[in-house]
Amino acid sequence: MSRECPVCHHTMEAGQIRHVQAWHDRVVVFENVPAEVCAHCGEVLFTGAVVDKLNSLLWSTTPATRTIEAPVYDLSAA
Ligand SMILES: [Zn+2]
């Protein structure tokens, strides 16, 4: 059931990845997300069910597994 990478056409392999989603002042990290990953170019594909799960977690009030600090760099000030 391996799909072909839409970018470079190599075979994608099932794996678990870290996915970081950011908007406005909120950054959310998802770990061990099931995905298909291209070992050649790094392209990542999620199934629709996984996307739904990520979205529902983003908007849920479920406590996070853990919380990390995120450094912020402003290049306009550099
Ligand atoms: Zn690829």
N, CA, C, O and the ligand as a Tripos MOL2 file, in Angstrom:
@<TRIPOS>MOLECULE
protein
  313   311    79     0     0
PROTEIN
NO_CHARGES

@<TRIPOS>ATOM
      1 N           0.8270   -1.2010    0.0000 N.3       1 MET1
      2 CA          0.0000    0.0000    0.0000 C.3       1 MET1
      3 C           0.8670    1.2590    0.0000 C.2       1 MET1
      4 O           0.3840    2.3660    0.2410 O.2       1 MET1
      5 N           2.1670    1.0630   -0.2780 N.am      2 SER2
      6 CA          3.0400    2.2410   -0.2990 C.3       2 SER2
      7 C           2.7000    3.1380   -1.4700 C.2       2 SER2
      8 O           2.5140    2.6790   -2.5960 O.2       2 SER2
      9 N           2.6240    4.4060   -1.1860 N.am      3 ARG3
     10 CA          2.3310    5.3590   -2.2380 C.3       3 ARG3
     11 C           3.6290    5.8940   -2.8330 C.2       3 ARG3
     12 O           4.7120    5.7300   -2.2720 O.2       3 ARG3
     13 N           3.4840    6.5270   -3.9690 N.am      4 GLU4
     14 CA          4.6260    7.1500   -4.6150 C.3       4 GLU4
     15 C           4.7040    8.6070   -4.1600 C.2       4 GLU4
     16 O           3.6830    9.2850   -4.0490 O.2       4 GLU4
     17 N           5.9100    9.0770   -3.9020 N.am      5 CYS5
     18 CA          6.0840   10.4620   -3.4750 C.3       5 CYS5
     19 C           5.6040   11.4110   -4.5770 C.2       5 CYS5
     20 O           6.0360   11.3000   -5.7240 O.2       5 CYS5
     21 N           4.7150   12.3390   -4.2300 N.am      6 PRO6
     22 CA          4.2020   13.2760   -5.2410 C.3       6 PRO6
     23 C           5.2530   14.2720   -5.7150 C.2       6 PRO6
     24 O           5.0670   14.9350   -6.7350 O.2       6 PRO6
     25 N           6.3510   14.3780   -4.9820 N.am      7 VAL7
     26 CA          7.3880   15.3540   -5.3220 C.3       7 VAL7
     27 C           8.4700   14.7230   -6.1970 C.2       7 VAL7
     28 O           8.8060   15.2530   -7.2560 O.2       7 VAL7
     29 N           9.0190   13.5760   -5.7450 N.am      8 CYS8
     30 CA         10.1760   13.0070   -6.4590 C.3       8 CYS8
     31 C           9.9110   11.5980   -6.9940 C.2       8 CYS8
     32 O          10.7700   11.0150   -7.6550 O.2       8 CYS8
     33 N           8.7290   11.0500   -6.7110 N.am      9 HIS9
     34 CA          8.2950    9.7610   -7.2530 C.3       9 HIS9
     35 C           9.0470    8.5570   -6.7020 C.2       9 HIS9
     36 O           8.9660    7.4670   -7.2670 O.2       9 HIS9
     37 N           9.7790    8.7410   -5.6050 N.am     10 HIS10
     38 CA         10.3250    7.5780   -4.9200 C.3      10 HIS10
     39 C           9.2090    6.9470   -4.0900 C.2      10 HIS10
     40 O           8.1500    7.5470   -3.9060 O.2      10 HIS10
     41 N           9.4490    5.7470   -3.5960 N.am     11 THR11
     42 CA          8.4420    5.0700   -2.7770 C.3      11 THR11
     43 C           8.4430    5.6420   -1.3630 C.2      11 THR11
     44 O           9.4960    5.8430   -0.7590 O.2      11 THR11
     45 N           7.2590    5.8940   -0.8580 N.am     12 MET12
     46 CA          7.1550    6.4170    0.4920 C.3      12 MET12
     47 C           7.0160    5.2640    1.4660 C.2      12 MET12
     48 O           6.4470    4.2230    1.1380 O.2      12 MET12
     49 N           7.5440    5.4600    2.6750 N.am     13 GLU13
     50 CA          7.4960    4.4020    3.6680 C.3      13 GLU13
     51 C           6.7420    4.8650    4.9020 C.2      13 GLU13
     52 O           6.8040    6.0310    5.2900 O.2      13 GLU13
     53 N           6.0270    3.9240    5.5130 N.am     14 ALA14
     54 CA          5.2890    4.2470    6.7260 C.3      14 ALA14
     55 C           6.2490    4.5000    7.8730 C.2      14 ALA14
     56 O           7.2400    3.7880    8.0350 O.2      14 ALA14
     57 N           5.9540    5.5020    8.6560 N.am     15 GLY15
     58 CA          6.7960    5.8080    9.7990 C.3      15 GLY15
     59 C           6.0350    6.6720   10.7720 C.2      15 GLY15
     60 O           4.8460    6.9420   10.5990 O.2      15 GLY15
     61 N           6.7380    7.0970   11.7930 N.am     16 GLN16
     62 CA          6.1300    7.9980   12.7600 C.3      16 GLN16
     63 C           7.0230    9.2150   12.8610 C.2      16 GLN16
     64 O           8.2390    9.0970   13.0100 O.2      16 GLN16
     65 N           6.4170   10.3750   12.7790 N.am     17 ILE17
     66 CA          7.2060   11.5990   12.7300 C.3      17 ILE17
     67 C           6.7440   12.5970   13.7810 C.2      17 ILE17
     68 O           5.7080   12.4320   14.4250 O.2      17 ILE17
     69 N           7.5630   13.6470   13.9270 N.am     18 ARG18
     70 CA          7.1660   14.7900   14.7540 C.3      18 ARG18
     71 C           6.6210   15.8470   13.8060 C.2      18 ARG18
     72 O           7.2580   16.1980   12.8130 O.2      18 ARG18
     73 N           5.4430   16.3450   14.1240 N.am     19 HIS19
     74 CA          4.8100   17.3570   13.2910 C.3      19 HIS19
     75 C           4.5830   18.6070   14.1340 C.2      19 HIS19
     76 O           3.9690   18.5400   15.1990 O.2      19 HIS19
     77 N           5.0790   19.7450   13.6570 N.am     20 VAL20
     78 CA          4.9340   21.0000   14.3900 C.3      20 VAL20
     79 C           3.9860   21.9110   13.6260 C.2      20 VAL20
     80 O           4.1730   22.1620   12.4360 O.2      20 VAL20
     81 N           2.9790   22.3960   14.3140 N.am     21 GLN21
     82 CA          2.0070   23.2800   13.6940 C.3      21 GLN21
     83 C           1.9990   24.5970   14.4570 C.2      21 GLN21
     84 O           1.9160   24.6120   15.6850 O.2      21 GLN21
     85 N           2.0850   25.6850   13.7340 N.am     22 ALA22
     86 CA          2.1480   26.9930   14.3790 C.3      22 ALA22
     87 C           1.2300   27.9770   13.6870 C.2      22 ALA22
     88 O           1.1530   28.0110   12.4590 O.2      22 ALA22
     89 N           0.5470   28.7630   14.4620 N.am     23 TRP23
     90 CA         -0.1400   29.9160   13.9010 C.3      23 TRP23
     91 C          -0.3590   30.9090   15.0220 C.2      23 TRP23
     92 O          -0.5970   30.5350   16.1710 O.2      23 TRP23
     93 N          -0.2760   32.1780   14.6710 N.am     24 HIS24
     94 CA         -0.3220   33.2540   15.6610 C.3      24 HIS24
     95 C           0.7110   32.9690   16.7590 C.2      24 HIS24
     96 O           1.8760   32.7140   16.4550 O.2      24 HIS24
     97 N           0.3060   33.0080   17.9970 N.am     25 ASP25
     98 CA          1.2740   32.8030   19.0700 C.3      25 ASP25
     99 C           1.2110   31.4120   19.6610 C.2      25 ASP25
    100 O           1.6860   31.1780   20.7720 O.2      25 ASP25
    101 N           0.6220   30.4830   18.9130 N.am     26 ARG26
    102 CA          0.4650   29.1450   19.4440 C.3      26 ARG26
    103 C           1.2670   28.1580   18.6020 C.2      26 ARG26
    104 O           1.1740   28.1440   17.3750 O.2      26 ARG26
    105 N           2.0420   27.3490   19.2750 N.am     27 VAL27
    106 CA          2.8100   26.3050   18.6020 C.3      27 VAL27
    107 C           2.4460   24.9800   19.2510 C.2      27 VAL27
    108 O           2.5030   24.8360   20.4720 O.2      27 VAL27
    109 N           2.0760   24.0260   18.4320 N.am     28 VAL28
    110 CA          1.6980   22.7230   18.9600 C.3      28 VAL28
    111 C           2.5720   21.6570   18.3100 C.2      28 VAL28
    112 O           2.7470   21.6410   17.0910 O.2      28 VAL28
    113 N           3.1130   20.7740   19.1300 N.am     29 VAL29
    114 CA          3.9800   19.7060   18.6410 C.3      29 VAL29
    115 C           3.2450   18.3730   18.7850 C.2      29 VAL29
    116 O           2.7460   18.0340   19.8580 O.2      29 VAL29
    117 N           3.1920   17.6390   17.6980 N.am     30 PHE30
    118 CA          2.6150   16.2970   17.7360 C.3      30 PHE30
    119 C           3.7540   15.3020   17.5560 C.2      30 PHE30
    120 O           4.5380   15.4140   16.6140 O.2      30 PHE30
    121 N           3.8440   14.3410   18.4510 N.am     31 GLU31
    122 CA          4.9160   13.3450   18.3530 C.3      31 GLU31
    123 C           4.3540   11.9850   17.9680 C.2      31 GLU31
    124 O           3.1980   11.6700   18.2510 O.2      31 GLU31
    125 N           5.1830   11.1950   17.3260 N.am     32 ASN32
    126 CA          4.8020    9.8390   16.9170 C.3      32 ASN32
    127 C           3.5470    9.8300   16.0590 C.2      32 ASN32
    128 O           2.6520    9.0040   16.2390 O.2      32 ASN32
    129 N           3.5050   10.7720   15.1180 N.am     33 VAL33
    130 CA          2.3600   10.8590   14.2180 C.3      33 VAL33
    131 C           2.5630    9.8620   13.0840 C.2      33 VAL33
    132 O           3.5790    9.9160   12.3910 O.2      33 VAL33
    133 N           1.6100    8.9490   12.8850 N.am     34 PRO34
    134 CA          1.7440    8.0200   11.7610 C.3      34 PRO34
    135 C           1.6770    8.7730   10.4330 C.2      34 PRO34
    136 O           0.7740    9.5770   10.2040 O.2      34 PRO34
    137 N           2.6460    8.4970    9.5680 N.am     35 ALA35
    138 CA          2.7170    9.2170    8.3000 C.3      35 ALA35
    139 C           3.4530    8.3670    7.2820 C.2      35 ALA35
    140 O           4.1170    7.3860    7.6190 O.2      35 ALA35
    141 N           3.3180    8.7690    6.0380 N.am     36 GLU36
    142 CA          4.1640    8.1840    5.0070 C.3      36 GLU36
    143 C           5.2530    9.1910    4.7030 C.2      36 GLU36
    144 O           4.9840   10.3680    4.4620 O.2      36 GLU36
    145 N           6.4900    8.7120    4.7180 N.am     37 VAL37
    146 CA          7.6280    9.6050    4.6010 C.3      37 VAL37
    147 C           8.4920    9.1940    3.4100 C.2      37 VAL37
    148 O           8.7700    8.0120    3.2080 O.2      37 VAL37
    149 N           8.9080   10.1790    2.6350 N.am     38 CYS38
    150 CA          9.8280    9.9060    1.5320 C.3      38 CYS38
    151 C          11.2560   10.0350    2.0430 C.2      38 CYS38
    152 O          11.6790   11.1080    2.4740 O.2      38 CYS38
    153 N          11.9960    8.9240    1.9890 N.am     39 ALA39
    154 CA         13.3730    8.9350    2.4750 C.3      39 ALA39
    155 C          14.2690    9.7300    1.5310 C.2      39 ALA39
    156 O          15.3770   10.1160    1.9020 O.2      39 ALA39
    157 N          13.7940    9.9730    0.3190 N.am     40 HIS40
    158 CA         14.6160   10.6590   -0.6700 C.3      40 HIS40
    159 C          14.5500   12.1760   -0.5150 C.2      40 HIS40
    160 O          15.5860   12.8410   -0.4960 O.2      40 HIS40
    161 N          13.3310   12.7320   -0.4030 N.am     41 CYS41
    162 CA         13.2160   14.1920   -0.3630 C.3      41 CYS41
    163 C          12.5800   14.7230    0.9200 C.2      41 CYS41
    164 O          12.5280   15.9340    1.1360 O.2      41 CYS41
    165 N          12.1000   13.8230    1.7630 N.am     42 GLY42
    166 CA         11.5600   14.2750    3.0300 C.3      42 GLY42
    167 C          10.0960   14.6430    3.0170 C.2      42 GLY42
    168 O           9.5500   15.0660    4.0360 O.2      42 GLY42
    169 N           9.4500   14.4870    1.8710 N.am     43 GLU43
    170 CA          8.0190   14.7730    1.7910 C.3      43 GLU43
    171 C           7.2530   13.8840    2.7730 C.2      43 GLU43
    172 O           7.5910   12.7150    2.9590 O.2      43 GLU43
    173 N           6.2220   14.4490    3.3960 N.am     44 VAL44
    174 CA          5.4320   13.7230    4.3870 C.3      44 VAL44
    175 C           3.9680   13.7760    3.9930 C.2      44 VAL44
    176 O           3.4490   14.8310    3.6280 O.2      44 VAL44
    177 N           3.3060   12.6290    4.0700 N.am     45 LEU45
    178 CA          1.8660   12.5820    3.7960 C.3      45 LEU45
    179 C           1.1440   11.9920    4.9950 C.2      45 LEU45
    180 O           1.5790   11.0020    5.5830 O.2      45 LEU45
    181 N           0.0240   12.6270    5.3450 N.am     46 PHE46
    182 CA         -0.8350   12.0810    6.3880 C.3      46 PHE46
    183 C          -2.0980   11.5400    5.7450 C.2      46 PHE46
    184 O          -2.5510   12.0500    4.7200 O.2      46 PHE46
    185 N          -2.6660   10.5010    6.3540 N.am     47 THR47
    186 CA         -3.9800   10.0650    5.8980 C.3      47 THR47
    187 C          -5.0210   11.0630    6.4020 C.2      47 THR47
    188 O          -4.7600   11.8460    7.3160 O.2      47 THR47
    189 N          -6.2020   11.0210    5.7910 N.am     48 GLY48
    190 CA         -7.2720   11.9210    6.2020 C.3      48 GLY48
    191 C          -7.6340   11.7420    7.6650 C.2      48 GLY48
    192 O          -7.9330   12.7110    8.3620 O.2      48 GLY48
    193 N          -7.6050   10.4880    8.1320 N.am     49 ALA49
    194 CA         -7.9570   10.2120    9.5300 C.3      49 ALA49
    195 C          -6.9590   10.8700   10.4730 C.2      49 ALA49
    196 O          -7.3360   11.3730   11.5310 O.2      49 ALA49
    197 N          -5.6810   10.8640   10.0880 N.am     50 VAL50
    198 CA         -4.6560   11.4820   10.9320 C.3      50 VAL50
    199 C          -4.8290   13.0010   10.9440 C.2      50 VAL50
    200 O          -4.6960   13.6350   11.9910 O.2      50 VAL50
    201 N          -5.1240   13.5820    9.7830 N.am     51 VAL51
    202 CA         -5.3600   15.0250    9.7160 C.3      51 VAL51
    203 C          -6.5360   15.4080   10.6160 C.2      51 VAL51
    204 O          -6.4750   16.3990   11.3430 O.2      51 VAL51
    205 N          -7.6020   14.6150   10.5590 N.am     52 ASP52
    206 CA         -8.7690   14.8730   11.4150 C.3      52 ASP52
    207 C          -8.3820   14.8160   12.8810 C.2      52 ASP52
    208 O          -8.8120   15.6460   13.6810 O.2      52 ASP52
    209 N          -7.5620   13.8240   13.2280 N.am     53 LYS53
    210 CA         -7.1300   13.6610   14.6210 C.3      53 LYS53
    211 C          -6.3080   14.8650   15.0750 C.2      53 LYS53
    212 O          -6.5100   15.3790   16.1750 O.2      53 LYS53
    213 N          -5.3900   15.3090   14.2350 N.am     54 LEU54
    214 CA         -4.5610   16.4700   14.5810 C.3      54 LEU54
    215 C          -5.4340   17.6990   14.7820 C.2      54 LEU54
    216 O          -5.2590   18.4410   15.7480 O.2      54 LEU54
    217 N          -6.3700   17.9110   13.8720 N.am     55 ASN55
    218 CA         -7.2450   19.0780   13.9730 C.3      55 ASN55
    219 C          -8.1080   19.0260   15.2240 C.2      55 ASN55
    220 O          -8.3110   20.0430   15.8870 O.2      55 ASN55
    221 N          -8.6130   17.8440   15.5460 N.am     56 SER56
    222 CA         -9.4770   17.7610   16.7230 C.3      56 SER56
    223 C          -8.6610   18.0040   17.9950 C.2      56 SER56
    224 O          -9.1600   18.5980   18.9510 O.2      56 SER56
    225 N          -7.3980   17.5410   18.0050 N.am     57 LEU57
    226 CA         -6.5440   17.7980   19.1700 C.3      57 LEU57
    227 C          -6.1990   19.2760   19.2820 C.2      57 LEU57
    228 O          -6.1040   19.8120   20.3860 O.2      57 LEU57
    229 N          -6.0080   19.9440   18.1280 N.am     58 LEU58
    230 CA         -5.6790   21.3690   18.1350 C.3      58 LEU58
    231 C          -6.7690   22.1790   18.8240 C.2      58 LEU58
    232 O          -6.4810   23.1430   19.5330 O.2      58 LEU58
    233 N          -7.9950   21.7930   18.6170 N.am     59 TRP59
    234 CA         -9.1230   22.5740   19.1230 C.3      59 TRP59
    235 C          -9.7130   21.9850   20.3950 C.2      59 TRP59
    236 O         -10.6840   22.5200   20.9300 O.2      59 TRP59
    237 N          -9.1430   20.8960   20.8830 N.am     60 SER60
    238 CA         -9.6970   20.2880   22.0800 C.3      60 SER60
    239 C          -9.0990   20.9400   23.3220 C.2      60 SER60
    240 O          -8.1300   21.6940   23.2350 O.2      60 SER60
    241 N          -9.6780   20.6450   24.4570 N.am     61 THR61
    242 CA         -9.1430   21.1460   25.7240 C.3      61 THR61
    243 C          -8.4000   20.0290   26.4510 C.2      61 THR61
    244 O          -8.0800   20.1440   27.6340 O.2      61 THR61
    245 N          -8.1340   18.9460   25.7220 N.am     62 THR62
    246 CA         -7.3840   17.8370   26.3020 C.3      62 THR62
    247 C          -6.0020   18.3190   26.7520 C.2      62 THR62
    248 O          -5.2930   18.9510   25.9680 O.2      62 THR62
    249 N          -5.6100   18.0400   27.9800 N.am     63 PRO63
    250 CA         -4.2650   18.4520   28.4190 C.3      63 PRO63
    251 C          -3.1980   17.7800   27.5560 C.2      63 PRO63
    252 O          -3.3180   16.6070   27.2030 O.2      63 PRO63
    253 N          -2.1580   18.5370   27.2230 N.am     64 ALA64
    254 CA         -1.0770   17.9800   26.4200 C.3      64 ALA64
    255 C          -0.2860   16.9620   27.2080 C.2      64 ALA64
    256 O          -0.2330   17.0180   28.4370 O.2      64 ALA64
    257 N           0.3400   16.0140   26.4860 N.am     65 THR65
    258 CA          1.1720   15.0010   27.1230 C.3      65 THR65
    259 C           2.2980   15.6620   27.9130 C.2      65 THR65
    260 O           2.5930   15.2720   29.0430 O.2      65 THR65
    261 N           2.9170   16.6610   27.3060 N.am     66 ARG66
    262 CA          3.9310   17.4580   27.9960 C.3      66 ARG66
    263 C           4.0370   18.7820   27.2820 C.2      66 ARG66
    264 O           3.5270   18.9430   26.1730 O.2      66 ARG66
    265 N           4.7000   19.7310   27.9140 N.am     67 THR67
    266 CA          4.8390   21.0680   27.3390 C.3      67 THR67
    267 C           6.3190   21.4170   27.2700 C.2      67 THR67
    268 O           7.0730   21.1640   28.2100 O.2      67 THR67
    269 N           6.7290   22.0070   26.1360 N.am     68 ILE68
    270 CA          8.1290   22.4140   25.9970 C.3      68 ILE68
    271 C           8.1860   23.9160   25.7450 C.2      68 ILE68
    272 O           7.2050   24.5180   25.3100 O.2      68 ILE68
    273 N           9.3370   24.5140   26.0210 N.am     69 GLU69
    274 CA          9.5350   25.9170   25.7110 C.3      69 GLU69
    275 C           9.9930   26.0540   24.2650 C.2      69 GLU69
    276 O          10.6910   25.1850   23.7420 O.2      69 GLU69
    277 N           9.5990   27.1410   23.6290 N.am     70 ALA70
    278 CA         10.0270   27.3690   22.2590 C.3      70 ALA70
    279 C          10.7260   28.7270   22.1560 C.2      70 ALA70
    280 O          10.1140   29.7540   22.4470 O.2      70 ALA70
    281 N          12.0010   28.7480   21.7470 N.am     71 PRO71
    282 CA         12.6840   30.0160   21.5680 C.3      71 PRO71
    283 C          12.1410   30.7670   20.3550 C.2      71 PRO71
    284 O          11.7450   30.1540   19.3640 O.2      71 PRO71
    285 N          12.1230   32.0750   20.4370 N.am     72 VAL72
    286 CA         11.6130   32.9050   19.3400 C.3      72 VAL72
    287 C          12.7260   33.8380   18.8730 C.2      72 VAL72
    288 O          13.3230   34.5420   19.6880 O.2      72 VAL72
    289 N          13.0090   33.8510   17.5860 N.am     73 TYR73
    290 CA         13.9940   34.7610   17.0000 C.3      73 TYR73
    291 C          13.2860   35.7170   16.0570 C.2      73 TYR73
    292 O          12.5150   35.2910   15.1980 O.2      73 TYR73
    293 N          13.5430   36.9930   16.2130 N.am     74 ASP74
    294 CA         12.9490   38.0010   15.3380 C.3      74 ASP74
    295 C          14.0270   38.5510   14.4090 C.2      74 ASP74
    296 O          14.8950   39.3140   14.8330 O.2      74 ASP74
    297 N          13.9640   38.1590   13.1470 N.am     75 LEU75
    298 CA         15.0360   38.5700   12.2270 C.3      75 LEU75
    299 C          14.9480   40.0230   11.8110 C.2      75 LEU75
    300 O          15.9170   40.5670   11.2820 O.2      75 LEU75
    301 N          13.8120   40.6680   12.0360 N.am     76 SER76
    302 CA         13.7060   42.0700   11.6780 C.3      76 SER76
    303 C          14.5590   42.9320   12.6080 C.2      76 SER76
    304 O          14.8850   44.0740   12.2860 O.2      76 SER76
    305 N          14.9140   42.3750   13.7600 N.am     77 ALA77
    306 CA         15.7040   43.1180   14.7390 C.3      77 ALA77
    307 C          17.1900   42.7990   14.6250 C.2      77 ALA77
    308 O          18.0070   43.3940   15.3280 O.2      77 ALA77
    309 N          17.5440   41.8750   13.7540 N.am     78 ALA78
    310 CA         18.9380   41.4250   13.6770 C.3      78 ALA78
    311 C          19.7990   42.3950   12.8780 C.2      78 ALA78
    312 O          20.9980   42.1660   12.7160 O.2      78 ALA78
    313 ZN         10.1690   12.3770   -2.4190 Zn       79 ZN79
@<TRIPOS>BOND
     1     1     2 1
     2     2     3 1
     3     3     4 2
     4     3     5 am
     5     5     6 1
     6     6     7 1
     7     7     8 2
     8     7     9 am
     9     9    10 1
    10    10    11 1
    11    11    12 2
    12    11    13 am
    13    13    14 1
    14    14    15 1
    15    15    16 2
    16    15    17 am
    17    17    18 1
    18    18    19 1
    19    19    20 2
    20    19    21 am
    21    21    22 1
    22    22    23 1
    23    23    24 2
    24    23    25 am
    25    25    26 1
    26    26    27 1
    27    27    28 2
    28    27    29 am
    29    29    30 1
    30    30    31 1
    31    31    32 2
    32    31    33 am
    33    33    34 1
    34    34    35 1
    35    35    36 2
    36    35    37 am
    37    37    38 1
    38    38    39 1
    39    39    40 2
    40    39    41 am
    41    41    42 1
    42    42    43 1
    43    43    44 2
    44    43    45 am
    45    45    46 1
    46    46    47 1
    47    47    48 2
    48    47    49 am
    49    49    50 1
    50    50    51 1
    51    51    52 2
    52    51    53 am
    53    53    54 1
    54    54    55 1
    55    55    56 2
    56    55    57 am
    57    57    58 1
    58    58    59 1
    59    59    60 2
    60    59    61 am
    61    61    62 1
    62    62    63 1
    63    63    64 2
    64    63    65 am
    65    65    66 1
    66    66    67 1
    67    67    68 2
    68    67    69 am
    69    69    70 1
    70    70    71 1
    71    71    72 2
    72    71    73 am
    73    73    74 1
    74    74    75 1
    75    75    76 2
    76    75    77 am
    77    77    78 1
    78    78    79 1
    79    79    80 2
    80    79    81 am
    81    81    82 1
    82    82    83 1
    83    83    84 2
    84    83    85 am
    85    85    86 1
    86    86    87 1
    87    87    88 2
    88    87    89 am
    89    89    90 1
    90    90    91 1
    91    91    92 2
    92    91    93 am
    93    93    94 1
    94    94    95 1
    95    95    96 2
    96    95    97 am
    97    97    98 1
    98    98    99 1
    99    99   100 2
   100    99   101 am
   101   101   102 1
   102   102   103 1
   103   103   104 2
   104   103   105 am
   105   105   106 1
   106   106   107 1
   107   107   108 2
   108   107   109 am
   109   109   110 1
   110   110   111 1
   111   111   112 2
   112   111   113 am
   113   113   114 1
   114   114   115 1
   115   115   116 2
   116   115   117 am
   117   117   118 1
   118   118   119 1
   119   119   120 2
   120   119   121 am
   121   121   122 1
   122   122   123 1
   123   123   124 2
   124   123   125 am
   125   125   126 1
   126   126   127 1
   127   127   128 2
   128   127   129 am
   129   129   130 1
   130   130   131 1
   131   131   132 2
   132   131   133 am
   133   133   134 1
   134   134   135 1
   135   135   136 2
   136   135   137 am
   137   137   138 1
   138   138   139 1
   139   139   140 2
   140   139   141 am
   141   141   142 1
   142   142   143 1
   143   143   144 2
   144   143   145 am
   145   145   146 1
   146   146   147 1
   147   147   148 2
   148   147   149 am
   149   149   150 1
   150   150   151 1
   151   151   152 2
   152   151   153 am
   153   153   154 1
   154   154   155 1
   155   155   156 2
   156   155   157 am
   157   157   158 1
   158   158   159 1
   159   159   160 2
   160   159   161 am
   161   161   162 1
   162   162   163 1
   163   163   164 2
   164   163   165 am
   165   165   166 1
   166   166   167 1
   167   167   168 2
   168   167   169 am
   169   169   170 1
   170   170   171 1
   171   171   172 2
   172   171   173 am
   173   173   174 1
   174   174   175 1
   175   175   176 2
   176   175   177 am
   177   177   178 1
   178   178   179 1
   179   179   180 2
   180   179   181 am
   181   181   182 1
   182   182   183 1
   183   183   184 2
   184   183   185 am
   185   185   186 1
   186   186   187 1
   187   187   188 2
   188   187   189 am
   189   189   190 1
   190   190   191 1
   191   191   192 2
   192   191   193 am
   193   193   194 1
   194   194   195 1
   195   195   196 2
   196   195   197 am
   197   197   198 1
   198   198   199 1
   199   199   200 2
   200   199   201 am
   201   201   202 1
   202   202   203 1
   203   203   204 2
   204   203   205 am
   205   205   206 1
   206   206   207 1
   207   207   208 2
   208   207   209 am
   209   209   210 1
   210   210   211 1
   211   211   212 2
   212   211   213 am
   213   213   214 1
   214   214   215 1
   215   215   216 2
   216   215   217 am
   217   217   218 1
   218   218   219 1
   219   219   220 2
   220   219   221 am
   221   221   222 1
   222   222   223 1
   223   223   224 2
   224   223   225 am
   225   225   226 1
   226   226   227 1
   227   227   228 2
   228   227   229 am
   229   229   230 1
   230   230   231 1
   231   231   232 2
   232   231   233 am
   233   233   234 1
   234   234   235 1
   235   235   236 2
   236   235   237 am
   237   237   238 1
   238   238   239 1
   239   239   240 2
   240   239   241 am
   241   241   242 1
   242   242   243 1
   243   243   244 2
   244   243   245 am
   245   245   246 1
   246   246   247 1
   247   247   248 2
   248   247   249 am
   249   249   250 1
   250   250   251 1
   251   251   252 2
   252   251   253 am
   253   253   254 1
   254   254   255 1
   255   255   256 2
   256   255   257 am
   257   257   258 1
   258   258   259 1
   259   259   260 2
   260   259   261 am
   261   261   262 1
   262   262   263 1
   263   263   264 2
   264   263   265 am
   265   265   266 1
   266   266   267 1
   267   267   268 2
   268   267   269 am
   269   269   270 1
   270   270   271 1
   271   271   272 2
   272   271   273 am
   273   273   274 1
   274   274   275 1
   275   275   276 2
   276   275   277 am
   277   277   278 1
   278   278   279 1
   279   279   280 2
   280   279   281 am
   281   281   282 1
   282   282   283 1
   283   283   284 2
   284   283   285 am
   285   285   286 1
   286   286   287 1
   287   287   288 2
   288   287   289 am
   289   289   290 1
   290   290   291 1
   291   291   292 2
   292   291   293 am
   293   293   294 1
   294   294   295 1
   295   295   296 2
   296   295   297 am
   297   297   298 1
   298   298   299 1
   299   299   300 2
   300   299   301 am
   301   301   302 1
   302   302   303 1
   303   303   304 2
   304   303   305 am
   305   305   306 1
   306   306   307 1
   307   307   308 2
   308   307   309 am
   309   309   310 1
   310   310   311 1
   311   311   312 2
@<TRIPOS>SUBSTRUCTURE
     1 MET1         2 RESIDUE 1 A MET
     2 SER2         6 RESIDUE 1 A SER
     3 ARG3        10 RESIDUE 1 A ARG
     4 GLU4        14 RESIDUE 1 A GLU
     5 CYS5        18 RESIDUE 1 A CYS
     6 PRO6        22 RESIDUE 1 A PRO
     7 VAL7        26 RESIDUE 1 A VAL
     8 CYS8        30 RESIDUE 1 A CYS
     9 HIS9        34 RESIDUE 1 A HIS
    10 HIS10       38 RESIDUE 1 A HIS
    11 THR11       42 RESIDUE 1 A THR
    12 MET12       46 RESIDUE 1 A MET
    13 GLU13       50 RESIDUE 1 A GLU
    14 ALA14       54 RESIDUE 1 A ALA
    15 GLY15       58 RESIDUE 1 A GLY
    16 GLN16       62 RESIDUE 1 A GLN
    17 ILE17       66 RESIDUE 1 A ILE
    18 ARG18       70 RESIDUE 1 A ARG
    19 HIS19       74 RESIDUE 1 A HIS
    20 VAL20       78 RESIDUE 1 A VAL
    21 GLN21       82 RESIDUE 1 A GLN
    22 ALA22       86 RESIDUE 1 A ALA
    23 TRP23       90 RESIDUE 1 A TRP
    24 HIS24       94 RESIDUE 1 A HIS
    25 ASP25       98 RESIDUE 1 A ASP
    26 ARG26      102 RESIDUE 1 A ARG
    27 VAL27      106 RESIDUE 1 A VAL
    28 VAL28      110 RESIDUE 1 A VAL
    29 VAL29      114 RESIDUE 1 A VAL
    30 PHE30      118 RESIDUE 1 A PHE
    31 GLU31      122 RESIDUE 1 A GLU
    32 ASN32      126 RESIDUE 1 A ASN
    33 VAL33      130 RESIDUE 1 A VAL
    34 PRO34      134 RESIDUE 1 A PRO
    35 ALA35      138 RESIDUE 1 A ALA
    36 GLU36      142 RESIDUE 1 A GLU
    37 VAL37      146 RESIDUE 1 A VAL
    38 CYS38      150 RESIDUE 1 A CYS
    39 ALA39      154 RESIDUE 1 A ALA
    40 HIS40      158 RESIDUE 1 A HIS
    41 CYS41      162 RESIDUE 1 A CYS
    42 GLY42      166 RESIDUE 1 A GLY
    43 GLU43      170 RESIDUE 1 A GLU
    44 VAL44      174 RESIDUE 1 A VAL
    45 LEU45      178 RESIDUE 1 A LEU
    46 PHE46      182 RESIDUE 1 A PHE
    47 THR47      186 RESIDUE 1 A THR
    48 GLY48      190 RESIDUE 1 A GLY
    49 ALA49      194 RESIDUE 1 A ALA
    50 VAL50      198 RESIDUE 1 A VAL
    51 VAL51      202 RESIDUE 1 A VAL
    52 ASP52      206 RESIDUE 1 A ASP
    53 LYS53      210 RESIDUE 1 A LYS
    54 LEU54      214 RESIDUE 1 A LEU
    55 ASN55      218 RESIDUE 1 A ASN
    56 SER56      222 RESIDUE 1 A SER
    57 LEU57      226 RESIDUE 1 A LEU
    58 LEU58      230 RESIDUE 1 A LEU
    59 TRP59      234 RESIDUE 1 A TRP
    60 SER60      238 RESIDUE 1 A SER
    61 THR61      242 RESIDUE 1 A THR
    62 THR62      246 RESIDUE 1 A THR
    63 PRO63      250 RESIDUE 1 A PRO
    64 ALA64      254 RESIDUE 1 A ALA
    65 THR65      258 RESIDUE 1 A THR
    66 ARG66      262 RESIDUE 1 A ARG
    67 THR67      266 RESIDUE 1 A THR
    68 ILE68      270 RESIDUE 1 A ILE
    69 GLU69      274 RESIDUE 1 A GLU
    70 ALA70      278 RESIDUE 1 A ALA
    71 PRO71      282 RESIDUE 1 A PRO
    72 VAL72      286 RESIDUE 1 A VAL
    73 TYR73      290 RESIDUE 1 A TYR
    74 ASP74      294 RESIDUE 1 A ASP
    75 LEU75      298 RESIDUE 1 A LEU
    76 SER76      302 RESIDUE 1 A SER
    77 ALA77      306 RESIDUE 1 A ALA
    78 ALA78      310 RESIDUE 1 A ALA
    79 ZN79       313 GROUP 0 **** ****
